[in-house]
Amino acid sequence: MKKRKILLKIIPIVILVIILAITITLISLMVYSSNHQAKEIVSEEVNHETVTMKIDSNTPNASLSSAKECVGRAYYKTLTSDFIVNTSGKTKANTFISTSLDIKCKKIKIGNEYEVLTISKGIVSFGKLKHFNSSNLYEYLYTDVINENFTCDFTNKSKVVSDNKKYLEEYGTYPSSFTNYVINDDTYLKEPTKTINEDSTITIDISLKPEANYGPYFYRNEIKTSSGTSSYPYFKSIDLKVTIDNDYKVLSVLTKESYIVNKIINVYTETEVLDTFSYEDVSFDSDLDLLN
């Protein structure tokens, strides 16, 4: 009888504590979400082509060119080269708690044919292998089985076949150069700067306007697809460090970006990834070849 009286006293207190906890959580989510509201897309007319400057025998070396000239020529250099890019980095999502995803990617470009393996591992893990070519064929595999050694298990996964139109709808643009951001005089947030490093490589620091109609115009499709949201992200900041050699060959790109995605509430997300380029012995990975 005594225990029952104690329980009758405790139960209302427990219920009250639970209600208060739920209320505080909801208020916190509402406050956080209201402080990270996405803005409307800018309707101003903007050039959505990244500046591309051809290189010929009369082109001066990168050390003698301006930062903007280095960007345009480096973009052209990768457009006209076959390459492999290995990517590593991390995405951190912040609400009233923080979660993170480790990112790994391998991208291979040979002519107008591409193979891209993307792996995310963390609170949500997935892998996607994409392959498409100039014949308008787009194929991909998807899995949520990620091994301990950061590899994907595509066993028994069915190949999905579509066309390049679907790829562009999902990812915005082809991975044909060193970035999917739009870089030109309309999208620069400020003048890019050039630094000549001790090893004679050159680093270009780039900051882009984050509004949807500027730097991320195409790339926001990829974030929308990868995050599984029904709406486009709202970018807060976009910064790149592009390191090239004196012949405009891109060696690495460090990208730092922040944006808001809506997953029930607005989630503030920060990503930092390093792309490392190689140009020797470029071939598609036979272990991952979707066409086998």
FENKAMO-V344477 format. One record per residue. RES is the residue in three letters. PHI is phi in radians with two decimals (NA if undefined). NEAR is the number of other C-alpha atoms within 12 Angstrom. D_FIRST is the distance of its C-alpha to the first C-alpha in Angstrom with 2 decimals. Layout:
BEGIN
RES;PHI;NEAR;D_FIRST + RES;PHI;NEAR;D_FIRST
END
This chain:
BEGIN
MET;NA;7;0.00 + LYS;-1.12;8;3.77 + LYS;-1.08;10;5.43 + ARG;-1.12;10;5.10 + LYS;-1.10;11;6.41 + ILE;-1.13;12;8.78 + LEU;-1.09;14;9.90 + LEU;-1.11;14;10.62 + LYS;-1.40;14;12.67 + ILE;-1.33;14;14.35 + ILE;-0.97;15;15.39 + PRO;-1.05;14;17.72 + ILE;-1.15;14;19.23 + VAL;-1.09;14;19.97 + ILE;-1.07;15;21.48 + LEU;-1.10;14;23.51 + VAL;-1.10;14;24.78 + ILE;-1.09;14;25.85 + ILE;-1.07;14;27.62 + LEU;-1.10;15;29.32 + ALA;-1.11;14;30.43 + ILE;-1.12;14;31.89 + THR;-1.08;14;33.57 + ILE;-1.09;16;35.08 + THR;-1.09;17;36.32 + LEU;-1.12;18;37.94 + ILE;-1.11;16;39.52 + SER;-1.07;19;40.83 + LEU;-1.12;24;42.34 + MET;-1.15;20;43.93 + VAL;-1.15;17;45.38 + TYR;-1.05;22;46.68 + SER;-1.09;24;48.17 + SER;-1.19;19;49.83 + ASN;-1.45;17;51.36 + HIS;-2.28;26;52.86 + GLN;-1.33;22;54.36 + ALA;-1.37;26;57.25 + LYS;-1.65;22;60.54 + GLU;-1.25;15;62.89 + ILE;-1.16;21;65.71 + VAL;-1.24;18;68.89 + SER;-1.64;12;71.61 + GLU;-1.01;14;74.53 + GLU;-1.23;11;77.24 + VAL;-2.31;24;76.85 + ASN;-1.30;18;78.83 + HIS;-1.85;26;76.54 + GLU;-1.88;23;78.98 + THR;-1.18;35;78.68 + VAL;-1.05;26;81.97 + THR;-2.27;24;84.03 + MET;-2.03;23;87.22 + LYS;-1.15;22;89.56 + ILE;-2.01;25;90.89 + ASP;-2.40;13;94.52 + SER;-1.15;8;97.15 + ASN;-1.66;7;97.65 + THR;-1.29;18;93.99 + PRO;-1.19;18;93.44 + ASN;-1.12;25;90.89 + ALA;-1.08;33;87.35 + SER;-1.11;24;88.01 + LEU;-1.76;18;90.67 + SER;-1.78;25;88.66 + SER;-1.28;24;86.26 + ALA;-1.04;32;82.49 + LYS;-1.16;31;82.69 + GLU;-1.14;31;85.61 + CYS;-1.08;43;83.68 + VAL;-1.11;48;80.76 + GLY;-1.09;36;83.08 + ARG;-1.35;35;85.05 + ALA;-1.15;43;82.02 + TYR;-1.11;39;80.54 + TYR;-1.09;28;83.86 + LYS;-1.07;31;84.00 + THR;-1.29;37;80.70 + LEU;-1.01;31;81.56 + THR;-1.78;25;84.70 + SER;-2.14;27;83.25 + ASP;-1.57;32;81.27 + PHE;-2.74;38;78.28 + ILE;-2.11;35;74.97 + VAL;-2.11;39;72.09 + ASN;-1.87;29;69.12 + THR;-2.07;30;66.19 + SER;-2.45;28;63.18 + GLY;3.00;28;60.65 + LYS;-2.60;28;57.20 + THR;-2.03;33;55.45 + LYS;-2.07;29;52.54 + ALA;-1.86;30;50.38 + ASN;-2.09;27;48.50 + THR;-2.12;30;45.70 + PHE;-1.45;20;42.75 + ILE;-2.31;15;42.95 + SER;-1.98;16;46.13 + THR;-2.27;21;47.09 + SER;-2.43;24;50.43 + LEU;-2.21;28;52.71 + ASP;-1.49;28;55.54 + ILE;-2.09;33;58.71 + LYS;-2.44;35;61.61 + CYS;-2.57;33;64.58 + LYS;-2.27;33;67.99 + LYS;-2.15;41;70.63 + ILE;-2.15;44;74.07 + LYS;-2.15;37;76.92 + ILE;-2.28;31;80.22 + GLY;1.09;23;82.47 + ASN;-1.83;24;80.55 + GLU;-2.05;28;78.09 + TYR;-2.38;39;74.65 + GLU;-2.35;41;71.79 + VAL;-2.33;40;68.52 + LEU;-1.93;37;65.45 + THR;-2.13;37;62.40 + ILE;-2.26;38;59.19 + SER;-2.13;34;56.02 + LYS;-2.36;32;53.23 + GLY;2.93;25;49.84 + ILE;-1.07;16;46.76 + VAL;-2.23;22;49.01 + SER;-2.01;28;51.79 + PHE;-2.80;32;54.82 + GLY;-2.40;33;58.48 + LYS;-2.42;37;61.37 + LEU;-1.97;38;64.92 + LYS;-2.14;41;67.58 + HIS;-2.53;41;71.25 + PHE;-2.62;37;73.85 + ASN;-2.47;28;77.60 + SER;-1.25;17;80.59 + SER;-1.52;15;80.67 + ASN;1.23;19;77.70 + LEU;-1.83;24;75.33 + TYR;-2.16;30;71.77 + GLU;-2.22;31;69.45 + TYR;-2.71;32;66.03 + LEU;-2.13;33;63.16 + TYR;-2.31;29;59.54 + THR;-2.57;27;56.75 + ASP;-1.91;25;53.29 + VAL;-1.74;25;53.71 + ILE;-1.99;27;54.75 + ASN;-1.32;18;55.36 + GLU;-1.06;11;54.50 + ASN;-1.51;11;58.18 + PHE;1.14;24;58.14 + THR;-2.09;27;60.03 + CYS;-1.72;29;59.33 + ASP;-1.91;24;58.82 + PHE;-1.69;25;60.75 + THR;-0.96;14;60.70 + ASN;1.14;10;60.72 + LYS;-1.53;18;60.74 + SER;-1.44;14;63.09 + LYS;-1.37;22;65.79 + VAL;-1.77;21;65.85 + VAL;-2.01;20;69.38 + SER;-2.56;22;70.32 + ASP;-2.26;21;72.94 + ASN;-1.14;27;73.46 + LYS;-1.04;21;72.55 + LYS;-1.12;24;68.94 + TYR;-1.04;30;69.03 + LEU;-1.15;23;70.30 + GLU;-1.12;20;67.66 + GLU;-1.47;28;64.95 + TYR;-2.11;28;66.50 + GLY;1.54;28;69.08 + THR;-2.77;27;72.04 + TYR;-1.35;37;73.46 + PRO;-1.42;38;72.79 + SER;-1.66;33;76.51 + SER;-2.49;41;76.63 + PHE;-1.44;48;74.65 + THR;-2.74;40;72.21 + ASN;-1.70;32;71.00 + TYR;-1.30;43;70.92 + VAL;-1.51;41;73.79 + ILE;-2.16;43;75.99 + ASN;-2.83;31;78.87 + ASP;-1.08;27;80.03 + ASP;-1.30;26;77.73 + THR;-1.80;32;74.57 + TYR;-1.12;34;75.12 + LEU;-1.34;25;72.77 + LYS;-2.66;20;75.26 + GLU;-1.07;22;78.37 + PRO;-1.18;28;77.70 + THR;-2.10;26;78.83 + LYS;-2.08;26;80.64 + THR;-2.21;27;80.34 + ILE;-1.60;24;82.73 + ASN;-1.45;15;80.85 + GLU;-1.09;9;82.30 + ASP;-1.56;12;82.67 + SER;1.32;17;84.69 + THR;-1.30;25;81.99 + ILE;-2.23;35;81.17 + THR;-1.98;36;77.79 + ILE;-1.87;38;77.45 + ASP;-1.66;30;74.46 + ILE;-2.20;38;73.54 + SER;-2.13;33;71.10 + LEU;-1.99;36;70.82 + LYS;-1.14;32;69.74 + PRO;-1.48;37;66.24 + GLU;-1.08;36;66.38 + ALA;-0.97;34;66.32 + ASN;-1.47;32;69.99 + TYR;-1.98;38;71.19 + GLY;-0.92;39;70.37 + PRO;-1.59;44;67.55 + TYR;-0.88;37;69.21 + PHE;-1.58;34;69.33 + TYR;-1.11;37;66.77 + ARG;-1.08;40;63.86 + ASN;-1.06;31;64.13 + GLU;-1.12;29;63.25 + ILE;-1.11;33;60.16 + LYS;-1.04;28;59.02 + THR;-1.17;24;59.53 + SER;-1.17;28;58.00 + SER;-1.47;29;54.88 + GLY;1.22;19;54.36 + THR;-1.71;22;54.16 + SER;-1.61;17;55.67 + SER;-2.17;24;57.32 + TYR;-1.29;35;59.75 + PRO;-1.29;42;58.69 + TYR;-1.92;39;59.67 + PHE;-1.39;40;61.42 + LYS;-1.83;30;61.11 + SER;-2.73;30;63.57 + ILE;-2.48;38;66.06 + ASP;-2.35;34;67.90 + LEU;-2.24;35;70.12 + LYS;-2.04;34;72.12 + VAL;-1.82;40;74.88 + THR;-1.83;39;76.89 + ILE;-2.26;40;80.29 + ASP;-1.65;29;83.43 + ASN;-1.23;27;86.83 + ASP;-1.76;29;87.62 + TYR;1.30;43;84.56 + LYS;-1.34;37;82.67 + VAL;-1.31;42;78.92 + LEU;-1.75;32;77.28 + SER;-2.77;35;73.72 + VAL;-2.39;36;71.61 + LEU;-1.75;33;68.52 + THR;-2.00;34;66.54 + LYS;-2.12;30;63.78 + GLU;-2.44;37;62.24 + SER;-2.40;33;59.26 + TYR;-2.79;37;58.11 + ILE;-2.03;41;55.25 + VAL;-2.05;36;54.06 + ASN;-1.75;29;51.70 + LYS;-2.21;22;48.85 + ILE;1.30;16;46.41 + ILE;-2.08;27;46.84 + ASN;-1.35;30;49.96 + VAL;-1.95;35;49.99 + TYR;-1.41;36;52.38 + THR;-2.21;33;54.11 + GLU;-2.13;30;56.53 + THR;-2.24;32;58.78 + GLU;-2.35;30;61.29 + VAL;-2.33;30;63.51 + LEU;-2.03;29;66.70 + ASP;-1.72;32;69.33 + THR;-2.03;30;71.92 + PHE;-1.70;33;75.11 + SER;-2.41;26;77.50 + TYR;-2.19;24;80.76 + GLU;-1.71;13;82.02 + ASP;0.90;13;81.72 + VAL;-1.38;21;79.78 + SER;-2.68;23;78.72 + PHE;-1.29;29;75.81 + ASP;-1.30;23;73.18 + SER;-1.12;12;73.98 + ASP;-1.25;16;70.47 + LEU;-2.05;27;69.09 + ASP;-1.10;23;71.94 + LEU;-1.17;30;70.57 + LEU;-1.46;22;73.93 + ASN;-1.27;11;73.77
END
